[in-house]
Amino acid sequence: MRDTFPLLVKTDFPALRRRRLDTLQANLGYRCNQSCFHCHVAASPKRTEEMGWETMALLLEFARRHDLETLDLTGGAPELNPNFRRLVTEARAMGLRVIDRCNLTILGEPGFEALADFLAANQVEVTASLPCYLEENVNAQRGDGVFQASIAGLRLLNALGYGLPDSSLVLNLVYNPIGPSLPPDQGKLEQAYKEQLATRHGIVFNHLFVLANMPIKRFGSQLISRNEFHGYMALLKGAYQAANLDGVMCHSLISVGWQGHVHDCDFNQMLGLNLGGAPGGPVHLSELLDADLSGRPIHVADHCYGCTAGQGSSCGGALAHAGSQSAVAVVIGER
């Protein structure tokens, strides 16, 4: 895999500083039942890295001491971690809002037949990746058969009440472009998703989040292999919107890796960028249990343009409407 880190670390991206922390995002491991083209984690069924319970207990203690609101669980497929349910149960008992970044297909894997019921019983918010409402596009990005398995997962969640009007069970979907392009307008695409999924499959959901693909790990390597990296970075930088800086997720979130090391965001975690640009080795969560992070610098690099281009991109989707940005994203290339 070709590393994009040397191409990103030197940057002219504006300096950022932290505000009050409200969200703890934790990567529970890189193992996944899929191997997606766009994956910035390079997750796959062959990966073995996973967070242990000792580190998970630190997550809960940190959340308690800092009076956090949200525990955001990612992977890989976070549900594959053997302590996933214990962590969720204890976090919910503390009153934490828990988000499960779910790939949908995990709900149909052998041994996970009761997972959806568990999520519903614990009022876990499901943020599920579905990069398109068309089967051929999803399978091209995520593998043959993934679309139908995803639809089956969505139907299962709907049957439990997820995404239904007047239900407290939240189901949000995530879109990301197939290739090196900016996402289309979030509002317009959400309307199209709702119409198409309801008409074709009888599926409902709450909101659609659109995310830009990050030029790191598997996707970044593909950009380099196809001679598209510099063109994609030019696209991101050309679409930079300073107004999006105020809403980027790193202001109020920290990302914790499977070993307990802390980073300013999930993307920085994958690049190995220390929290706030701290010198030396990575910072461990155990070192920050009583630390006040407000006002500290945020480690930025060129990939940060991916969060501020066009309508902006964060864990909660677009930061602003894209204005004149076309509803159809433009694919760039350098061939």
Contacts in CASP RR format, 6 or more apart in sequence:
PFRMAT RR
TARGET T0000
AUTHOR 0000-0000-0000
METHOD contacts of the structure
MODEL  1
MRDTFPLLVKTDFPALRRRRLDTLQANLGYRCNQSCFHCHVAASPKRTEE
MGWETMALLLEFARRHDLETLDLTGGAPELNPNFRRLVTEARAMGLRVID
RCNLTILGEPGFEALADFLAANQVEVTASLPCYLEENVNAQRGDGVFQAS
IAGLRLLNALGYGLPDSSLVLNLVYNPIGPSLPPDQGKLEQAYKEQLATR
HGIVFNHLFVLANMPIKRFGSQLISRNEFHGYMALLKGAYQAANLDGVMC
HSLISVGWQGHVHDCDFNQMLGLNLGGAPGGPVHLSELLDADLSGRPIHV
ADHCYGCTAGQGSSCGGALAHAGSQSAVAVVIGER
1 42 0 8 1.000
1 217 0 8 1.000
1 218 0 8 1.000
1 221 0 8 1.000
2 220 0 8 1.000
2 221 0 8 1.000
2 224 0 8 1.000
2 225 0 8 1.000
3 221 0 8 1.000
4 215 0 8 1.000
4 216 0 8 1.000
4 217 0 8 1.000
4 220 0 8 1.000
4 221 0 8 1.000
4 223 0 8 1.000
4 224 0 8 1.000
4 229 0 8 1.000
4 303 0 8 1.000
5 216 0 8 1.000
5 271 0 8 1.000
7 215 0 8 1.000
7 229 0 8 1.000
7 233 0 8 1.000
7 302 0 8 1.000
8 215 0 8 1.000
8 216 0 8 1.000
8 271 0 8 1.000
8 301 0 8 1.000
8 302 0 8 1.000
8 303 0 8 1.000
9 271 0 8 1.000
9 301 0 8 1.000
9 302 0 8 1.000
10 302 0 8 1.000
11 300 0 8 1.000
11 301 0 8 1.000
11 302 0 8 1.000
11 304 0 8 1.000
13 300 0 8 1.000
13 301 0 8 1.000
13 302 0 8 1.000
13 304 0 8 1.000
13 305 0 8 1.000
14 242 0 8 1.000
14 245 0 8 1.000
14 300 0 8 1.000
15 297 0 8 1.000
15 298 0 8 1.000
15 300 0 8 1.000
16 245 0 8 1.000
16 248 0 8 1.000
16 250 0 8 1.000
16 251 0 8 1.000
16 297 0 8 1.000
16 298 0 8 1.000
16 300 0 8 1.000
17 295 0 8 1.000
17 296 0 8 1.000
17 297 0 8 1.000
17 298 0 8 1.000
18 250 0 8 1.000
18 251 0 8 1.000
18 252 0 8 1.000
18 293 0 8 1.000
18 294 0 8 1.000
18 295 0 8 1.000
18 296 0 8 1.000
18 297 0 8 1.000
18 298 0 8 1.000
19 251 0 8 1.000
19 252 0 8 1.000
19 294 0 8 1.000
19 295 0 8 1.000
20 252 0 8 1.000
20 294 0 8 1.000
21 66 0 8 1.000
21 68 0 8 1.000
21 252 0 8 1.000
21 253 0 8 1.000
21 254 0 8 1.000
21 293 0 8 1.000
21 294 0 8 1.000
22 68 0 8 1.000
22 69 0 8 1.000
22 70 0 8 1.000
22 252 0 8 1.000
22 253 0 8 1.000
23 68 0 8 1.000
23 69 0 8 1.000
23 70 0 8 1.000
23 71 0 8 1.000
23 72 0 8 1.000
23 249 0 8 1.000
23 252 0 8 1.000
23 253 0 8 1.000
23 254 0 8 1.000
24 59 0 8 1.000
24 62 0 8 1.000
24 63 0 8 1.000
24 68 0 8 1.000
24 70 0 8 1.000
24 71 0 8 1.000
24 72 0 8 1.000
24 253 0 8 1.000
24 254 0 8 1.000
24 256 0 8 1.000
25 72 0 8 1.000
25 73 0 8 1.000
25 74 0 8 1.000
25 253 0 8 1.000
25 254 0 8 1.000
25 255 0 8 1.000
25 256 0 8 1.000
25 265 0 8 1.000
25 266 0 8 1.000
25 315 0 8 1.000
26 51 0 8 1.000
26 56 0 8 1.000
26 59 0 8 1.000
26 71 0 8 1.000
26 72 0 8 1.000
26 73 0 8 1.000
26 74 0 8 1.000
26 255 0 8 1.000
26 256 0 8 1.000
26 257 0 8 1.000
27 41 0 8 1.000
27 51 0 8 1.000
27 74 0 8 1.000
27 75 0 8 1.000
27 76 0 8 1.000
27 78 0 8 1.000
27 255 0 8 1.000
27 256 0 8 1.000
27 257 0 8 1.000
27 258 0 8 1.000
27 266 0 8 1.000
27 269 0 8 1.000
28 50 0 8 1.000
28 51 0 8 1.000
28 56 0 8 1.000
28 73 0 8 1.000
28 74 0 8 1.000
28 75 0 8 1.000
28 76 0 8 1.000
28 78 0 8 1.000
28 80 0 8 1.000
28 81 0 8 1.000
28 84 0 8 1.000
28 87 0 8 1.000
28 258 0 8 1.000
29 43 0 8 1.000
29 47 0 8 1.000
29 49 0 8 1.000
29 50 0 8 1.000
29 51 0 8 1.000
29 75 0 8 1.000
29 76 0 8 1.000
29 78 0 8 1.000
29 80 0 8 1.000
29 81 0 8 1.000
29 257 0 8 1.000
29 258 0 8 1.000
30 41 0 8 1.000
30 42 0 8 1.000
30 43 0 8 1.000
30 44 0 8 1.000
30 47 0 8 1.000
30 48 0 8 1.000
30 49 0 8 1.000
30 50 0 8 1.000
30 75 0 8 1.000
30 76 0 8 1.000
30 258 0 8 1.000
31 43 0 8 1.000
31 44 0 8 1.000
31 45 0 8 1.000
31 47 0 8 1.000
31 48 0 8 1.000
31 49 0 8 1.000
31 50 0 8 1.000
31 76 0 8 1.000
31 77 0 8 1.000
31 80 0 8 1.000
31 81 0 8 1.000
32 39 0 8 1.000
32 41 0 8 1.000
32 43 0 8 1.000
32 44 0 8 1.000
32 45 0 8 1.000
32 47 0 8 1.000
32 75 0 8 1.000
32 76 0 8 1.000
32 77 0 8 1.000
32 80 0 8 1.000
32 103 0 8 1.000
33 45 0 8 1.000
33 77 0 8 1.000
33 80 0 8 1.000
33 103 0 8 1.000
33 105 0 8 1.000
33 106 0 8 1.000
33 109 0 8 1.000
34 43 0 8 1.000
34 44 0 8 1.000
34 45 0 8 1.000
34 77 0 8 1.000
34 103 0 8 1.000
34 105 0 8 1.000
34 142 0 8 1.000
34 143 0 8 1.000
34 146 0 8 1.000
35 43 0 8 1.000
35 44 0 8 1.000
35 45 0 8 1.000
35 143 0 8 1.000
36 43 0 8 1.000
36 141 0 8 1.000
36 142 0 8 1.000
36 143 0 8 1.000
36 218 0 8 1.000
37 140 0 8 1.000
37 141 0 8 1.000
37 142 0 8 1.000
37 218 0 8 1.000
37 219 0 8 1.000
37 222 0 8 1.000
38 131 0 8 1.000
38 141 0 8 1.000
38 176 0 8 1.000
38 177 0 8 1.000
38 179 0 8 1.000
38 213 0 8 1.000
38 218 0 8 1.000
38 219 0 8 1.000
39 76 0 8 1.000
39 217 0 8 1.000
39 218 0 8 1.000
39 219 0 8 1.000
40 213 0 8 1.000
40 214 0 8 1.000
40 216 0 8 1.000
40 217 0 8 1.000
40 218 0 8 1.000
40 219 0 8 1.000
40 266 0 8 1.000
40 267 0 8 1.000
40 270 0 8 1.000
41 75 0 8 1.000
41 76 0 8 1.000
41 217 0 8 1.000
41 270 0 8 1.000
42 217 0 8 1.000
42 218 0 8 1.000
42 270 0 8 1.000
43 75 0 8 1.000
43 76 0 8 1.000
43 77 0 8 1.000
47 76 0 8 1.000
49 258 0 8 1.000
50 80 0 8 1.000
50 81 0 8 1.000
50 82 0 8 1.000
50 258 0 8 1.000
51 81 0 8 1.000
51 83 0 8 1.000
51 257 0 8 1.000
51 258 0 8 1.000
51 259 0 8 1.000
51 260 0 8 1.000
52 81 0 8 1.000
52 83 0 8 1.000
52 258 0 8 1.000
53 83 0 8 1.000
53 86 0 8 1.000
55 256 0 8 1.000
55 258 0 8 1.000
55 259 0 8 1.000
55 260 0 8 1.000
55 285 0 8 1.000
56 83 0 8 1.000
56 86 0 8 1.000
56 87 0 8 1.000
58 260 0 8 1.000
58 285 0 8 1.000
58 286 0 8 1.000
58 289 0 8 1.000
59 71 0 8 1.000
59 87 0 8 1.000
59 256 0 8 1.000
59 285 0 8 1.000
60 87 0 8 1.000
60 90 0 8 1.000
60 91 0 8 1.000
60 94 0 8 1.000
61 289 0 8 1.000
62 68 0 8 1.000
62 285 0 8 1.000
62 288 0 8 1.000
62 289 0 8 1.000
63 71 0 8 1.000
63 91 0 8 1.000
63 94 0 8 1.000
63 96 0 8 1.000
64 94 0 8 1.000
65 289 0 8 1.000
65 290 0 8 1.000
68 96 0 8 1.000
69 96 0 8 1.000
69 97 0 8 1.000
70 96 0 8 1.000
70 97 0 8 1.000
70 98 0 8 1.000
70 99 0 8 1.000
71 87 0 8 1.000
71 91 0 8 1.000
71 96 0 8 1.000
71 97 0 8 1.000
71 98 0 8 1.000
71 99 0 8 1.000
72 98 0 8 1.000
72 99 0 8 1.000
72 101 0 8 1.000
72 253 0 8 1.000
72 315 0 8 1.000
73 84 0 8 1.000
73 87 0 8 1.000
73 88 0 8 1.000
73 98 0 8 1.000
73 99 0 8 1.000
73 100 0 8 1.000
73 101 0 8 1.000
74 101 0 8 1.000
74 266 0 8 1.000
75 101 0 8 1.000
76 103 0 8 1.000
77 102 0 8 1.000
77 103 0 8 1.000
77 106 0 8 1.000
78 84 0 8 1.000
78 100 0 8 1.000
78 101 0 8 1.000
78 102 0 8 1.000
79 100 0 8 1.000
79 102 0 8 1.000
79 106 0 8 1.000
79 112 0 8 1.000
79 115 0 8 1.000
80 106 0 8 1.000
81 87 0 8 1.000
85 118 0 8 1.000
88 98 0 8 1.000
88 100 0 8 1.000
88 118 0 8 1.000
88 119 0 8 1.000
88 122 0 8 1.000
88 124 0 8 1.000
89 122 0 8 1.000
91 98 0 8 1.000
92 98 0 8 1.000
92 122 0 8 1.000
92 123 0 8 1.000
92 124 0 8 1.000
97 125 0 8 1.000
98 122 0 8 1.000
98 123 0 8 1.000
98 124 0 8 1.000
98 125 0 8 1.000
99 124 0 8 1.000
99 125 0 8 1.000
99 126 0 8 1.000
99 127 0 8 1.000
100 119 0 8 1.000
100 124 0 8 1.000
100 125 0 8 1.000
100 126 0 8 1.000
100 127 0 8 1.000
101 127 0 8 1.000
101 129 0 8 1.000
102 119 0 8 1.000
102 126 0 8 1.000
102 127 0 8 1.000
102 128 0 8 1.000
102 129 0 8 1.000
103 128 0 8 1.000
103 129 0 8 1.000
103 150 0 8 1.000
104 128 0 8 1.000
104 129 0 8 1.000
104 130 0 8 1.000
104 149 0 8 1.000
104 150 0 8 1.000
104 153 0 8 1.000
104 154 0 8 1.000
105 146 0 8 1.000
105 149 0 8 1.000
105 150 0 8 1.000
105 153 0 8 1.000
106 112 0 8 1.000
106 115 0 8 1.000
107 115 0 8 1.000
107 116 0 8 1.000
107 152 0 8 1.000
107 153 0 8 1.000
107 156 0 8 1.000
107 157 0 8 1.000
108 115 0 8 1.000
108 149 0 8 1.000
108 152 0 8 1.000
108 153 0 8 1.000
108 156 0 8 1.000
116 153 0 8 1.000
116 156 0 8 1.000
116 157 0 8 1.000
116 160 0 8 1.000
117 160 0 8 1.000
118 124 0 8 1.000
119 126 0 8 1.000
119 157 0 8 1.000
120 157 0 8 1.000
120 160 0 8 1.000
120 161 0 8 1.000
120 162 0 8 1.000
120 169 0 8 1.000
123 168 0 8 1.000
123 169 0 8 1.000
125 170 0 8 1.000
125 171 0 8 1.000
125 172 0 8 1.000
126 157 0 8 1.000
126 162 0 8 1.000
126 169 0 8 1.000
126 170 0 8 1.000
126 171 0 8 1.000
126 172 0 8 1.000
127 172 0 8 1.000
127 173 0 8 1.000
127 174 0 8 1.000
127 209 0 8 1.000
127 316 0 8 1.000
128 150 0 8 1.000
128 154 0 8 1.000
128 157 0 8 1.000
128 171 0 8 1.000
128 172 0 8 1.000
128 173 0 8 1.000
128 174 0 8 1.000
129 173 0 8 1.000
129 174 0 8 1.000
129 176 0 8 1.000
130 138 0 8 1.000
130 150 0 8 1.000
130 154 0 8 1.000
130 173 0 8 1.000
130 174 0 8 1.000
130 175 0 8 1.000
130 193 0 8 1.000
131 137 0 8 1.000
131 138 0 8 1.000
131 141 0 8 1.000
131 142 0 8 1.000
131 174 0 8 1.000
131 175 0 8 1.000
131 176 0 8 1.000
131 177 0 8 1.000
131 178 0 8 1.000
132 138 0 8 1.000
132 141 0 8 1.000
132 175 0 8 1.000
132 178 0 8 1.000
133 192 0 8 1.000
133 193 0 8 1.000
133 196 0 8 1.000
133 197 0 8 1.000
133 200 0 8 1.000
134 196 0 8 1.000
135 147 0 8 1.000
135 148 0 8 1.000
137 178 0 8 1.000
138 146 0 8 1.000
138 147 0 8 1.000
138 150 0 8 1.000
139 145 0 8 1.000
139 146 0 8 1.000
139 147 0 8 1.000
140 178 0 8 1.000
141 178 0 8 1.000
151 201 0 8 1.000
151 203 0 8 1.000
154 171 0 8 1.000
154 197 0 8 1.000
154 201 0 8 1.000
154 203 0 8 1.000
154 205 0 8 1.000
155 201 0 8 1.000
155 202 0 8 1.000
155 203 0 8 1.000
157 163 0 8 1.000
157 169 0 8 1.000
157 171 0 8 1.000
158 164 0 8 1.000
158 171 0 8 1.000
158 202 0 8 1.000
158 203 0 8 1.000
158 204 0 8 1.000
160 169 0 8 1.000
161 167 0 8 1.000
161 169 0 8 1.000
162 169 0 8 1.000
162 170 0 8 1.000
162 171 0 8 1.000
162 205 0 8 1.000
163 169 0 8 1.000
163 170 0 8 1.000
163 171 0 8 1.000
163 204 0 8 1.000
163 205 0 8 1.000
163 206 0 8 1.000
164 204 0 8 1.000
165 204 0 8 1.000
170 206 0 8 1.000
171 205 0 8 1.000
171 206 0 8 1.000
172 205 0 8 1.000
172 206 0 8 1.000
172 207 0 8 1.000
172 208 0 8 1.000
172 209 0 8 1.000
172 316 0 8 1.000
173 193 0 8 1.000
173 205 0 8 1.000
173 207 0 8 1.000
173 208 0 8 1.000
173 209 0 8 1.000
174 208 0 8 1.000
174 209 0 8 1.000
174 210 0 8 1.000
174 211 0 8 1.000
174 317 0 8 1.000
175 183 0 8 1.000
175 189 0 8 1.000
175 193 0 8 1.000
175 208 0 8 1.000
175 209 0 8 1.000
175 210 0 8 1.000
175 211 0 8 1.000
176 183 0 8 1.000
176 210 0 8 1.000
176 211 0 8 1.000
176 212 0 8 1.000
176 213 0 8 1.000
177 183 0 8 1.000
177 212 0 8 1.000
177 213 0 8 1.000
177 329 0 8 1.000
179 213 0 8 1.000
179 331 0 8 1.000
180 213 0 8 1.000
180 223 0 8 1.000
180 228 0 8 1.000
180 231 0 8 1.000
180 232 0 8 1.000
180 235 0 8 1.000
180 331 0 8 1.000
180 332 0 8 1.000
180 333 0 8 1.000
181 235 0 8 1.000
181 329 0 8 1.000
181 330 0 8 1.000
181 331 0 8 1.000
181 332 0 8 1.000
182 212 0 8 1.000
182 235 0 8 1.000
182 236 0 8 1.000
182 239 0 8 1.000
182 309 0 8 1.000
182 310 0 8 1.000
182 322 0 8 1.000
182 325 0 8 1.000
182 329 0 8 1.000
182 330 0 8 1.000
183 189 0 8 1.000
183 210 0 8 1.000
183 211 0 8 1.000
183 212 0 8 1.000
183 311 0 8 1.000
183 313 0 8 1.000
183 318 0 8 1.000
183 329 0 8 1.000
184 210 0 8 1.000
184 322 0 8 1.000
184 325 0 8 1.000
184 326 0 8 1.000
184 327 0 8 1.000
184 328 0 8 1.000
184 329 0 8 1.000
185 311 0 8 1.000
185 318 0 8 1.000
185 321 0 8 1.000
185 322 0 8 1.000
185 323 0 8 1.000
185 325 0 8 1.000
185 327 0 8 1.000
186 208 0 8 1.000
186 209 0 8 1.000
186 210 0 8 1.000
186 311 0 8 1.000
186 317 0 8 1.000
186 318 0 8 1.000
186 321 0 8 1.000
186 322 0 8 1.000
187 208 0 8 1.000
187 318 0 8 1.000
187 321 0 8 1.000
188 327 0 8 1.000
189 208 0 8 1.000
189 210 0 8 1.000
189 327 0 8 1.000
190 207 0 8 1.000
190 208 0 8 1.000
193 205 0 8 1.000
193 208 0 8 1.000
194 204 0 8 1.000
194 205 0 8 1.000
194 208 0 8 1.000
197 203 0 8 1.000
197 204 0 8 1.000
197 205 0 8 1.000
198 204 0 8 1.000
209 315 0 8 1.000
209 316 0 8 1.000
209 317 0 8 1.000
209 318 0 8 1.000
210 311 0 8 1.000
210 313 0 8 1.000
210 317 0 8 1.000
210 318 0 8 1.000
211 313 0 8 1.000
211 314 0 8 1.000
211 317 0 8 1.000
212 236 0 8 1.000
212 306 0 8 1.000
212 307 0 8 1.000
212 309 0 8 1.000
212 312 0 8 1.000
212 313 0 8 1.000
213 219 0 8 1.000
214 220 0 8 1.000
214 267 0 8 1.000
214 303 0 8 1.000
214 306 0 8 1.000
215 223 0 8 1.000
215 229 0 8 1.000
215 232 0 8 1.000
215 233 0 8 1.000
215 236 0 8 1.000
215 302 0 8 1.000
215 303 0 8 1.000
215 306 0 8 1.000
216 267 0 8 1.000
216 270 0 8 1.000
216 271 0 8 1.000
216 303 0 8 1.000
217 270 0 8 1.000
220 229 0 8 1.000
222 228 0 8 1.000
223 229 0 8 1.000
223 232 0 8 1.000
226 333 0 8 1.000
226 335 0 8 1.000
227 333 0 8 1.000
227 334 0 8 1.000
227 335 0 8 1.000
228 332 0 8 1.000
228 333 0 8 1.000
228 334 0 8 1.000
228 335 0 8 1.000
230 334 0 8 1.000
231 332 0 8 1.000
231 333 0 8 1.000
231 334 0 8 1.000
232 332 0 8 1.000
232 333 0 8 1.000
233 302 0 8 1.000
233 305 0 8 1.000
234 332 0 8 1.000
235 309 0 8 1.000
235 332 0 8 1.000
236 305 0 8 1.000
236 306 0 8 1.000
236 309 0 8 1.000
237 302 0 8 1.000
237 305 0 8 1.000
237 309 0 8 1.000
238 309 0 8 1.000
239 309 0 8 1.000
239 310 0 8 1.000
239 325 0 8 1.000
240 305 0 8 1.000
240 308 0 8 1.000
240 309 0 8 1.000
240 310 0 8 1.000
241 308 0 8 1.000
241 309 0 8 1.000
241 310 0 8 1.000
241 311 0 8 1.000
241 312 0 8 1.000
241 320 0 8 1.000
242 308 0 8 1.000
243 320 0 8 1.000
244 307 0 8 1.000
244 308 0 8 1.000
244 309 0 8 1.000
244 310 0 8 1.000
244 311 0 8 1.000
244 312 0 8 1.000
244 319 0 8 1.000
244 320 0 8 1.000
245 308 0 8 1.000
247 314 0 8 1.000
247 319 0 8 1.000
248 304 0 8 1.000
248 307 0 8 1.000
248 308 0 8 1.000
248 314 0 8 1.000
248 319 0 8 1.000
249 265 0 8 1.000
249 307 0 8 1.000
249 314 0 8 1.000
249 315 0 8 1.000
249 316 0 8 1.000
250 264 0 8 1.000
250 265 0 8 1.000
250 268 0 8 1.000
250 298 0 8 1.000
251 298 0 8 1.000
253 265 0 8 1.000
253 315 0 8 1.000
254 262 0 8 1.000
254 263 0 8 1.000
254 264 0 8 1.000
254 275 0 8 1.000
254 293 0 8 1.000
255 262 0 8 1.000
255 263 0 8 1.000
255 264 0 8 1.000
255 265 0 8 1.000
255 266 0 8 1.000
255 268 0 8 1.000
255 269 0 8 1.000
256 262 0 8 1.000
256 263 0 8 1.000
256 269 0 8 1.000
256 285 0 8 1.000
257 263 0 8 1.000
257 269 0 8 1.000
260 284 0 8 1.000
260 285 0 8 1.000
260 286 0 8 1.000
261 269 0 8 1.000
261 282 0 8 1.000
261 283 0 8 1.000
261 284 0 8 1.000
261 285 0 8 1.000
262 275 0 8 1.000
262 282 0 8 1.000
262 283 0 8 1.000
262 284 0 8 1.000
262 285 0 8 1.000
262 288 0 8 1.000
263 269 0 8 1.000
263 272 0 8 1.000
263 273 0 8 1.000
263 274 0 8 1.000
263 275 0 8 1.000
263 282 0 8 1.000
263 299 0 8 1.000
264 273 0 8 1.000
264 275 0 8 1.000
264 276 0 8 1.000
264 298 0 8 1.000
264 299 0 8 1.000
266 315 0 8 1.000
267 303 0 8 1.000
268 299 0 8 1.000
268 301 0 8 1.000
271 301 0 8 1.000
271 303 0 8 1.000
272 282 0 8 1.000
273 299 0 8 1.000
273 301 0 8 1.000
274 280 0 8 1.000
274 281 0 8 1.000
274 282 0 8 1.000
274 283 0 8 1.000
274 299 0 8 1.000
275 282 0 8 1.000
275 283 0 8 1.000
275 296 0 8 1.000
275 299 0 8 1.000
276 296 0 8 1.000
276 297 0 8 1.000
276 298 0 8 1.000
276 299 0 8 1.000
277 297 0 8 1.000
277 299 0 8 1.000
306 312 0 8 1.000
306 313 0 8 1.000
307 313 0 8 1.000
307 314 0 8 1.000
307 319 0 8 1.000
308 319 0 8 1.000
310 322 0 8 1.000
310 325 0 8 1.000
311 318 0 8 1.000
311 319 0 8 1.000
311 320 0 8 1.000
311 321 0 8 1.000
311 322 0 8 1.000
311 323 0 8 1.000
311 325 0 8 1.000
312 318 0 8 1.000
312 319 0 8 1.000
312 320 0 8 1.000
313 319 0 8 1.000
END
